[in-house]
Amino acid sequence: MISINPVDLFLWTFRRNEKDVVNLYNSLSPVMQLATGGSMLNFGYWSSKHTDPISAQNNLCMIFANLADLASGKHAVDVGSGLSAPSKLWRDIFPDLHLYDVNINFNQLSFSGSQKNIEFINSTSTKLPFADDSVDRVLALESAQHFKPLANFISESKRILTQSGLLVMAVPVTTGNSSFGKLGLLKFTWSSEHYSIDYLKNLILSNGFSISVEKLIGSNVYGSLTDYYVKHREELKKSILKNYPQYVERILFKSLQKMKKASEEQIIDYVLLKCYLK
């Protein structure tokens, strides 16, 4: 049984500094692994052909890879790389691509061991340890919502990218309809910064990028993820309760329900962005 102090959980979620995010992911990432049966940590892109977590997560990774033109990429920095499952997928499909997985969380970097064509770098997202004009892709797949200050990550991406390079992001965002009252439980359980789509786009544009693709995909993310959990809750609950106290599963369940409702009410969304240097 993994012991989590509820006070610690609240403080990690409320403060959300880098150390808090590391503690949160070290404590709760196994919940996602138990619920999905894999090592992906993203919400997935669900469709009629992708109706289970692993399939939906792999689908999101490949939609993201195609958006980032990884087939023509040579040196890609995956910032906030999680357990490196996306990088392993991309490496296997794009053998000419060399990946640098950057993660502030050393435990997550250690999860994969040595990997061909993937280098693991323990670093913050706001001070990337790469030379100027040295990479052709900077990737942030469902991770930029944790970067603080986000402006530093954007400016660092600009610094290390070649002139023809791409910054590609997949980010859960709030909309113009969001407020403290409307977010409700998500204000506390959505354990990341609540960046709005307008704030994110303005930050990108003000740092010398242009946005060539902007796609809102929340309707293919939140609802189907929640529906899957609700449908399979009893079996998933049994797996989770072997390792976590009951309140963790209850919070997860209530948060997913609120996430689906907020998505349907267009309070939250999920954006894919492809950005070029001007």
C-alpha positions, 0 to 999 in steps of 0.5 A: 500500500502506497501511503500518501498524506492527504495534507501533502497531496493538497499542498503539492496540488495547491503550490505546484512548484517543481518539487511538488510536481515531482512528488505528485507524479512519483506518488500518483503516476502508478495510478495511471499505469494501473488504470491503463496497463501501460506507461503512457501518462497522457489522456489519449485521443479517443475515436471509434478505432481507439476505444481503450487507454493504450490505443488512445494514448498511442494515437495521441502520440502519433497525431502529435508526431505527424504534427511535429513532422518527426519523419524529417526530424533529426534532433528532438528534445522531448521536454517533460518526457514522463516515463519516456513511452512516447519517445520509445514509440517515436524512436521505433517508427522514426529510426533516423530521429535522435531524442533527448528526454528532458525531465526534472523528475530523476525517478521517471528518467531512471524508469527506462534504463539505457535506450538506443537513440534516446538520451536522458537529461535531468533538467528543468524545462526553463533552462534547457542544457542545449547549445543555441541553434542545436535542435530541430524539434522541441516537443511538449506532449501534455507537459507544458501545463506544469512549466513555471514560468512558461515564458522561460520554456518558450524563450529557451525553445526559441534559443535552442531551435534552428531557424527551420525548427518547430516547437510543438505542444499538446496542452490541456487548457482553460477557455474564456468561459473558465472561472474559479467557480466553474472549474470547481473541484478541478481547481484543486485536483487538476494538478497543473497550471490552468493556462488559458488558450489565449494566454498560451497563444499570446506567449508563443507569439510574443516570443518570436514564433508564428502558429501554423496549426492550432487544433482543439481536440478536447471533445476527443479527450476528456469525455471518452476517457471518463466514460471508459473509467466509469464503464470499467470502474469496478475492475480498475478500482480493485487494482487501484485499491491494492496500492492506494487508499480508497480516497485516492480512487474517489478523488480520481473518479469525481475529478474525471466526472468534473473534467467531462462536464467542464469539457462539455460546457467548454470550460476546458479544452485541449490544444495542439499547436505547431509553431515556427520561428518567424 
